[in-house]
């Protein structure tokens, strides 16, 4: 006997691609119930210079759609931390001040709010007994 459960009825949503780049896709989502929002999914580069381009793209989305008063969720892997205490090696966070400051400025400029998390603070580690590195969940 096969059991299936429908979690989301895709016919209830209209998804429109608003912007696409190598590090981000932004879509407008409209539901049949009249609930509409914008969603930007991020997979940021490991390289700061590439992330600066992404930050400009996110600011562009904010400029284009911020006046609509639609809810906007920005989620994904930003490959940078907002605060040095989000890394198991505080000295790493201190060494990456420029990238961290740029990310903080982006969050402020686009009026984004960190929703926080529940669960373990460090959710990734490099599986090394010598020189372990752990990172926060964001």
Backbone torsions as a table, in degrees:
resi	resn	phi	psi	omega
1	UNK	NA	127.5	-179.2
2	UNK	-99.4	125.6	177.2
3	UNK	-103.4	131.1	174.2
4	UNK	-126.6	144.3	178.2
5	UNK	-127.8	126.5	176.0
6	UNK	-89.8	117.9	179.1
7	UNK	-90.7	-42.1	-179.7
8	UNK	-131.5	127.4	174.1
9	UNK	-86.9	100.1	-175.3
10	UNK	-60.8	-24.5	178.3
11	UNK	-67.5	-15.7	-179.2
12	UNK	-84.2	-1.9	-175.6
13	UNK	-129.2	144.1	170.7
14	UNK	-114.9	120.9	-177.8
15	UNK	-113.2	125.9	-179.2
16	UNK	-120.9	125.8	176.6
17	UNK	-72.7	123.3	180.0
18	UNK	-100.0	-31.4	-177.2
19	UNK	-160.0	142.4	178.6
20	UNK	-144.6	135.3	176.0
21	UNK	-145.9	175.8	179.5
22	UNK	-60.8	-22.9	-176.7
23	UNK	-112.5	-4.3	-174.5
24	UNK	-156.1	144.3	166.7
25	UNK	-128.6	132.4	179.9
26	UNK	-119.0	130.5	-179.1
27	UNK	-127.4	151.0	169.7
28	UNK	-98.9	133.6	-177.6
29	UNK	-121.3	124.2	177.4
30	UNK	-118.6	132.9	178.2
31	UNK	-105.4	159.1	177.5
32	UNK	-67.4	-14.0	179.2
33	UNK	-90.5	1.3	178.4
34	UNK	86.2	9.2	177.3
35	UNK	-93.0	116.4	-176.2
36	UNK	-122.2	146.3	176.7
37	UNK	-159.4	169.8	177.5
38	UNK	-112.5	140.2	179.8
39	UNK	-131.7	124.4	174.5
40	UNK	-110.9	122.4	179.2
41	UNK	-105.4	126.2	-170.7
42	UNK	-114.9	136.6	163.4
43	UNK	-136.0	88.2	-171.7
44	UNK	-74.0	150.7	176.5
45	UNK	-64.5	156.4	173.1
46	UNK	-76.6	-11.5	-174.5
47	UNK	-102.1	128.3	-175.5
48	UNK	-55.3	-44.6	-177.8
49	UNK	-60.3	-38.2	177.0
50	UNK	-68.7	-37.8	178.8
51	UNK	-64.9	-33.4	177.4
52	UNK	-59.3	-39.4	175.5
53	UNK	-62.2	-43.0	177.9
54	UNK	-61.4	-43.4	179.9
55	UNK	-59.2	-39.1	177.2
56	UNK	-64.5	-39.6	178.9
57	UNK	-65.2	-41.6	178.7
58	UNK	-64.9	-42.2	176.5
59	UNK	-61.3	-37.8	178.1
60	UNK	-61.9	-44.2	177.9
61	UNK	-61.0	-43.4	178.5
62	UNK	-60.4	-42.1	178.7
63	UNK	-63.9	-42.3	-177.9
64	UNK	-70.0	-39.5	-169.5
65	UNK	-118.2	-7.0	-178.1
66	UNK	-60.0	-32.3	-178.4
67	UNK	-75.4	-11.5	-176.9
68	UNK	-76.6	-14.9	-176.8
69	UNK	62.3	17.4	173.1
70	UNK	-77.0	142.0	172.4
71	UNK	-57.9	142.3	-178.8
72	UNK	-132.1	119.6	175.7
73	UNK	-107.8	131.3	178.7
74	UNK	-119.5	116.5	-174.3
75	UNK	-139.9	159.7	176.1
76	UNK	137.8	-156.2	-178.8
77	UNK	-107.3	109.4	-176.7
78	UNK	-88.7	-11.8	180.0
79	UNK	53.1	34.7	175.2
80	UNK	-158.8	157.7	-178.2
81	UNK	-109.2	153.3	176.9
82	UNK	-84.2	-25.3	-175.8
83	UNK	-146.8	144.5	-177.1
84	UNK	-62.7	-22.3	-179.7
85	UNK	-77.0	1.8	177.4
86	UNK	-90.0	7.5	-179.9
87	UNK	-128.0	144.3	-177.4
88	UNK	-67.9	-22.7	176.5
89	UNK	-110.8	97.8	-175.9
90	UNK	-55.3	-35.5	-179.6
91	UNK	-61.6	-27.6	175.5
92	UNK	-64.1	-47.2	179.3
93	UNK	-61.6	-38.0	179.4
94	UNK	-68.9	-30.0	179.5
95	UNK	-78.5	-14.9	-177.0
96	UNK	-112.7	39.7	-175.9
97	UNK	-61.6	-40.5	-176.8
98	UNK	-63.5	-47.7	179.6
99	UNK	-63.7	-40.4	179.5
100	UNK	-65.9	-43.5	179.8
101	UNK	-63.1	-41.0	178.0
102	UNK	-62.4	-40.3	178.3
103	UNK	-66.3	-42.9	177.5
104	UNK	-60.0	-41.8	179.1
105	UNK	-64.5	-40.4	177.9
106	UNK	-59.9	-48.4	-179.2
107	UNK	-58.8	-43.5	179.3
108	UNK	-68.4	-47.4	-177.2
109	UNK	-59.8	-37.1	-176.9
110	UNK	-94.3	5.5	177.7
111	UNK	56.5	41.0	179.2
112	UNK	-88.4	155.0	178.3
113	UNK	-125.8	129.2	174.7
114	UNK	-73.6	119.1	-177.4
115	UNK	-80.1	-6.2	179.5
116	UNK	76.1	-164.8	-176.7
117	UNK	-159.2	168.4	170.1
118	UNK	-124.2	154.2	179.3
119	UNK	108.5	-167.3	-177.4
120	UNK	-61.7	140.5	179.5
121	UNK	-66.2	-46.3	-179.7
122	UNK	-98.9	116.4	-174.6
123	UNK	-115.9	2.5	175.5
124	UNK	-136.6	141.9	171.7
125	UNK	-148.0	159.9	-171.6
126	UNK	-86.6	6.3	177.0
127	UNK	57.9	31.4	178.9
128	UNK	-109.8	126.9	175.9
129	UNK	-70.6	-37.8	176.5
130	UNK	-95.4	120.4	179.2
131	UNK	71.4	48.4	180.0
132	UNK	-65.1	144.7	175.6
133	UNK	-127.0	131.0	175.3
134	UNK	-123.2	149.5	179.8
135	UNK	-130.0	154.2	-180.0
136	UNK	-75.6	154.9	171.3
137	UNK	-81.8	130.1	175.3
138	UNK	-135.5	NA	NA
